Amino acid sequence: GVAAPAAKKVEVKEEIDADYFYVPDSLRHISAAVYALRQRNAANKSAILISGPSGFGKTAFAIPLAKVLGMGVGFFDMSLLVDTEDLFGGRQIENGSTIFRFNSFVEMVEAGNNIIVLDETNRTIASALNAALGLLDWRGTAIVHGRKIVVGPGTLFIATRNVGNEYAGTHSSDAAFTSRFAFSAVIDSMPVEE
């Protein structure tokens, strides 16, 4: 396979703080852990799961992290998926026939050296979310409409979710999904002003 570019050696905490309005300590720890994962295993893909309250930067955190690590970043709203193929593209009519067109998610996954944010994963029905399982685990592949999609080197998946009774329309995440992440983190609350 093709090796991913080596991760840049940077002080992650300082870089993230300079670009971000507020970074909870837990996101600083996550950035350090991601940096360590990339240093140890930059050529392979990895995946992390971030849970916590809405509005704490779980999704937006990928932007400064991608900048620091020299990676591209793409955001995919998992709450919009209703079928297993929706993650990979959609059906279209062309010359009187129905065809399947692959989307930018597939392009980013195959290209490698991208952070791919799977946002709002617990707002996705389980059957649609199952489409991502092979990409997230050791196989790093999925077969969709006869095409084998292979996760490119250096890809980092970040899945986000809001967990708690106060979030309507969410589903519990099953172990088949959560077990595919190198680590899972919970974002803490913002500090109280003195």
C-alpha positions as CSV (number, residue, x, y, z in Angstrom):
1,G,0.0,0.0,0.0
2,V,0.8,3.6,-0.2
3,A,2.3,5.2,3.0
4,A,0.6,8.2,4.5
5,P,2.7,11.3,5.0
6,A,4.3,11.4,8.4
7,A,2.4,13.5,11.0
8,K,3.9,16.9,11.6
9,K,5.6,17.2,14.9
10,V,3.8,20.1,16.6
11,E,2.7,21.1,20.1
12,V,-1.0,20.2,19.6
13,K,-2.3,22.0,22.6
14,E,-0.9,25.3,21.6
15,E,-2.0,25.0,18.0
16,I,-5.5,24.0,18.9
17,D,-5.9,26.8,21.5
18,A,-4.7,29.5,19.0
19,D,-7.4,28.5,16.4
20,Y,-10.3,27.7,18.6
21,F,-12.7,29.7,20.8
22,Y,-12.7,27.1,23.6
23,V,-11.2,23.7,23.9
24,P,-12.2,21.7,26.9
25,D,-9.4,19.8,28.6
26,S,-10.9,16.6,27.2
27,L,-10.5,17.8,23.6
28,R,-6.8,18.7,24.4
29,H,-6.3,15.1,25.7
30,I,-8.0,13.8,22.6
31,S,-5.8,15.8,20.3
32,A,-2.7,14.5,22.1
33,A,-4.0,10.9,21.8
34,V,-4.7,11.4,18.1
35,Y,-1.2,12.8,17.6
36,A,0.3,9.8,19.4
37,L,-1.8,7.4,17.3
38,R,-0.7,9.0,14.1
39,Q,3.0,9.0,15.1
40,R,2.8,5.3,16.0
41,N,0.6,4.2,13.1
42,A,0.4,7.0,10.5
43,A,0.1,4.7,7.5
44,N,-3.1,3.0,8.8
45,K,-6.5,4.4,9.5
46,S,-7.9,4.9,12.9
47,A,-11.2,5.9,14.5
48,I,-12.3,7.7,17.6
49,L,-15.7,8.2,19.2
50,I,-16.5,11.5,21.0
51,S,-19.6,11.8,23.1
52,G,-20.9,14.8,25.0
53,P,-23.3,17.6,25.2
54,S,-24.3,19.6,22.1
55,G,-22.4,22.9,21.5
56,F,-19.1,21.7,23.1
57,G,-17.2,21.5,19.8
58,K,-17.1,17.8,19.2
59,T,-17.7,18.3,15.5
60,A,-15.9,21.6,14.9
61,F,-12.8,20.3,16.7
62,A,-11.9,18.5,13.6
63,I,-11.1,21.7,11.7
64,P,-8.1,22.9,13.9
65,L,-7.0,19.3,14.4
66,A,-6.8,18.7,10.6
67,K,-4.9,22.0,10.3
68,V,-2.4,20.9,12.9
69,L,-1.9,17.4,11.4
70,G,-1.8,18.6,7.8
71,M,-4.9,16.6,6.8
72,G,-8.1,17.3,4.9
73,V,-11.4,17.3,6.7
74,G,-14.9,16.3,5.6
75,F,-18.2,16.4,7.6
76,F,-21.0,13.8,7.0
77,D,-24.3,14.2,8.8
78,M,-25.2,10.7,9.7
79,S,-28.7,11.6,10.9
80,L,-29.7,12.0,7.2
81,L,-29.0,8.3,6.4
82,V,-32.1,6.1,6.0
83,D,-30.6,3.2,4.0
84,T,-27.3,1.3,4.0
85,E,-26.2,2.7,0.7
86,D,-26.9,6.4,1.6
87,L,-23.5,6.9,3.2
88,F,-21.8,6.1,-0.1
89,G,-23.9,7.9,-2.7
90,G,-27.4,7.9,-4.3
91,R,-29.5,6.6,-7.1
92,Q,-30.0,8.8,-10.2
93,I,-31.8,8.5,-13.5
94,E,-29.5,8.6,-16.5
95,N,-30.6,7.8,-20.1
96,G,-33.7,6.1,-18.8
97,S,-31.9,3.9,-16.4
98,T,-31.4,4.1,-12.7
99,I,-27.7,4.2,-11.7
100,F,-25.8,4.6,-8.4
101,R,-23.4,7.5,-8.1
102,F,-20.7,7.5,-5.5
103,N,-20.3,10.7,-3.4
104,S,-17.6,12.8,-1.8
105,F,-17.5,10.5,1.3
106,V,-16.2,7.7,-0.9
107,E,-13.6,10.0,-2.5
108,M,-12.3,11.2,0.9
109,V,-12.2,7.7,2.4
110,E,-10.2,6.3,-0.6
111,A,-7.9,9.3,-0.8
112,G,-6.5,9.0,2.7
113,N,-4.8,11.6,4.9
114,N,-8.3,13.0,5.7
115,I,-10.3,13.4,8.9
116,I,-13.8,12.1,8.2
117,V,-16.3,13.3,10.8
118,L,-19.3,11.0,11.1
119,D,-21.5,13.5,12.9
120,E,-24.6,12.6,15.0
121,T,-24.0,8.9,14.8
122,N,-26.7,8.1,17.4
123,R,-29.3,9.8,15.3
124,T,-28.8,7.2,12.6
125,I,-30.9,4.0,12.4
126,A,-28.8,1.0,13.1
127,S,-29.3,-0.6,9.6
128,A,-27.9,2.5,7.9
129,L,-25.0,2.8,10.3
130,N,-24.0,-0.8,9.7
131,A,-22.7,0.3,6.3
132,A,-19.7,2.0,8.1
133,L,-18.7,-1.0,10.2
134,G,-16.3,-2.6,7.7
135,L,-14.6,0.8,7.1
136,L,-14.1,1.4,10.8
137,D,-12.7,-2.0,11.8
138,W,-9.5,-3.9,10.9
139,R,-10.8,-4.6,7.3
140,G,-11.0,-1.0,6.3
141,T,-13.2,-1.9,3.4
142,A,-16.8,-1.9,2.2
143,I,-18.3,-3.4,-1.0
144,V,-21.1,-1.2,-2.4
145,H,-22.8,-2.0,-5.7
146,G,-19.8,-4.2,-6.7
147,R,-17.2,-1.6,-5.9
148,K,-14.7,-2.3,-3.2
149,I,-14.1,0.8,-1.2
150,V,-10.7,0.7,0.6
151,V,-9.9,3.2,3.4
152,G,-6.8,5.2,2.3
153,P,-3.7,5.5,4.4
154,G,-3.7,7.9,7.3
155,T,-7.5,8.3,7.4
156,L,-8.9,9.3,10.8
157,F,-12.6,8.8,11.4
158,I,-14.1,10.9,14.2
159,A,-17.6,9.8,15.2
160,T,-19.7,12.1,17.4
161,R,-22.8,11.6,19.4
162,N,-24.9,13.3,22.0
163,V,-25.9,10.8,24.8
164,G,-28.6,11.4,27.3
165,N,-32.3,11.5,27.9
166,E,-32.5,15.2,27.0
167,Y,-31.7,14.4,23.3
168,A,-34.9,13.4,21.4
169,G,-34.6,11.3,18.3
170,T,-31.4,9.5,19.4
171,H,-30.7,5.8,19.5
172,S,-28.5,3.8,21.7
173,S,-25.2,2.8,20.1
174,D,-24.6,-0.9,19.9
175,A,-21.4,-2.7,20.8
176,A,-20.8,-3.7,17.2
177,F,-20.4,0.0,16.4
178,T,-18.6,1.3,19.5
179,S,-16.1,-1.6,19.5
180,R,-14.6,-0.4,16.2
181,F,-13.0,2.7,17.7
182,A,-9.4,2.9,18.9
183,F,-10.7,4.9,21.9
184,S,-13.8,6.6,23.0
185,A,-13.9,9.9,24.9
186,V,-16.5,12.0,26.7
187,I,-16.3,15.8,26.5
188,D,-16.5,17.5,29.9
189,S,-18.4,20.6,30.8
190,M,-17.2,24.1,30.4
191,P,-15.5,25.8,33.3
192,V,-17.6,28.0,35.5
193,E,-16.6,31.7,35.4
194,E,-15.4,33.1,38.6
